[in-house]
Amino acid sequence: MTTLVQLSGSGSLHRQIYESLRTGILSGRLKPDIRLPASRELASELGVSRNVVLLAYEVLVGEGYAEGRMGSGTYVASSLPESMLTASRSGPRVRPELQAAAEPRISAFARRLDIKKGSPPDLGPAAPELRYDFRYGFADVKTLPLQALRRLAGKRLRAPSLNNGPAEGMWELRQAVADYLSRARAIDCDPDQIIIVAGSQQGLDFVARVLLDPGDRIAIEEPCYLGAREVFEAAGAELISMPVDDEGLVVSKLPPPSASLKLVYVTPSHQFPTGGILSLGRRLELLDWGEQTGAYILEDDYDGEYRYEARPLEALQGLDRGGRVIYLGTFSKVLFPALRLGYLVLPDPLLPYFRAAKWIADRCTPPLLQEAMADFITSGQFESHLRRSRLTFASRRKALLSALDRELGDKVEVQGAKAGVHVVVWLPQLPVRRVPELLERAARLRVGVESVAHCYASEPDRAGLLFGYQSLTEDEIDTAVSLLARALDEMEGGGSARGAPL
Ligand SMILES: Cc1ncc(COP(=O)(O)O)c(C=O)c1O
């Protein structure tokens, strides 16, 4: 019985055999030119099929660790470099003395990045178990028009565009988006002013690259969308936090022209996360401020399609006469984030720079996706979907508001419910420091909620939760809110008795 191959028990069988032999070769235990066991022999020893062993050998040969010799079997390669033979498989890939010296020589931009980021937010240990997930940003697969999208994409795939499209985006989609924006958001633009981007996050990144140098001063809302803050911080800008209230950004607090701001970032349709809707008066005041200071106004209209109590106010872009507004829209809320499809509407003088930035970043947004989306809009299906989903989300919102009222009454204050697909729920009686405990208790009851704290530059002075209600049915919302009330109850009672102070 050979101990040549040890199966680790994790991963596919051929991979386990490959890894075991590779480790033997790299550690020097299997010397160059020794013959590996015949595949049939090794297969019967390990109790696996011969094909599995053959596949493992094939990979070793393909990667140069082994070589097949005509008529006589598979051998450890004779010409492995010395350095590979002494490297331990489990040890560091780079020589330790080099690794120690090697603080990577990165750019100032890279040093400003938060390297803990780079994938979707950590869902936490309880996440796979969550039955009711209010955390922000999840779309509802049941309400999405996937069949229509599949049909349209399939049709385009029969004769796909094989080359890169124009950096600014396919003409059909820009035309369709311009028409839609003029109908739905009172945006006055020519398709030439539109650049299709890979989600609004890429749009934010281009705004920073094209307009900002390290040290430039910009104003952002406090609290603010983290995705925007991160981009501006990475650009090295100096961020000045501006207060918001029930009418959104408090425009009167913006610094005067002498402060030489380059940009203000604003979410006028539904302040993120607190939900204020920028009043017409403030919109006009903001545009006036932009003209006086020469700063650009970045209007992030991420969920402007959803407004429940009145007609949406027209976008800032539609009111702009000074060419100061950069409008940013996305399909992430109205469809789903994984589409990675958004659009910028730009003042003419900025267009060539954004087009060039897009070209060097990724050439263009995938043409197939753009074409399918153009068909989806021009066929009228996009707006039917919007009408349907607006009704669905209106009922979910209503269910959430009444469940919160019924289950939590005056323990909560709800903010920002007039629009969008999330609300902020303040818990005035809960100390801020106890929010993590509440989230944990809720998760144990299989309810996912998140704190608003990550939206603040400095710690908020009240406990608040962000409730995304897009992906839960009314019944689920009812159950989830009563479970959340139970979690709070448990905290009040220190886990058992009710009514003790928090
Ligand atoms: C304020 C704000 N802007 C933009 C976005 C959308 O980002 P993207 O289009 O990159 O998915 C979101 C989504 O969560 C958001 O909350």
The ligand as a Tripos MOL2 file, in Angstrom:
@<TRIPOS>MOLECULE
LIG
   16    16     1     0     0
SMALL
NO_CHARGES

@<TRIPOS>ATOM
      1 C1        -27.8890   56.3560   -2.8640 C.3       1 LIG1
      2 C2        -27.5710   55.2600   -3.8370 C.ar      1 LIG1
      3 N1        -26.9900   55.5740   -4.9860 N.ar      1 LIG1
      4 C3        -26.7420   54.6140   -5.8950 C.ar      1 LIG1
      5 C4        -27.0800   53.3050   -5.6670 C.ar      1 LIG1
      6 C5        -26.9830   52.2450   -6.7320 C.3       1 LIG1
      7 O1        -25.8110   51.7980   -7.0180 O.3       1 LIG1
      8 P1        -25.5850   50.9210   -8.3130 P.3       1 LIG1
      9 O2        -26.3110   51.5380   -9.4820 O.co2     1 LIG1
     10 O3        -24.1080   51.0100   -8.4810 O.co2     1 LIG1
     11 O4        -26.0670   49.5490   -8.0290 O.co2     1 LIG1
     12 C6        -27.6230   52.9330   -4.4800 C.ar      1 LIG1
     13 C7        -27.8880   51.5250   -4.2330 C.2       1 LIG1
     14 O5        -27.8870   50.9880   -3.2000 O.2       1 LIG1
     15 C8        -27.9000   53.9370   -3.5360 C.ar      1 LIG1
     16 O6        -28.4680   53.6300   -2.3830 O.3       1 LIG1
@<TRIPOS>BOND
     1     1     2 1
     2     2     3 ar
     3     2    15 ar
     4     3     4 ar
     5     4     5 ar
     6     5     6 1
     7     5    12 ar
     8     6     7 1
     9     7     8 1
    10     8     9 2
    11     8    10 1
    12     8    11 1
    13    12    13 1
    14    12    15 ar
    15    13    14 2
    16    15    16 1
@<TRIPOS>SUBSTRUCTURE
     1 LIG1         1 GROUP 0 **** ****
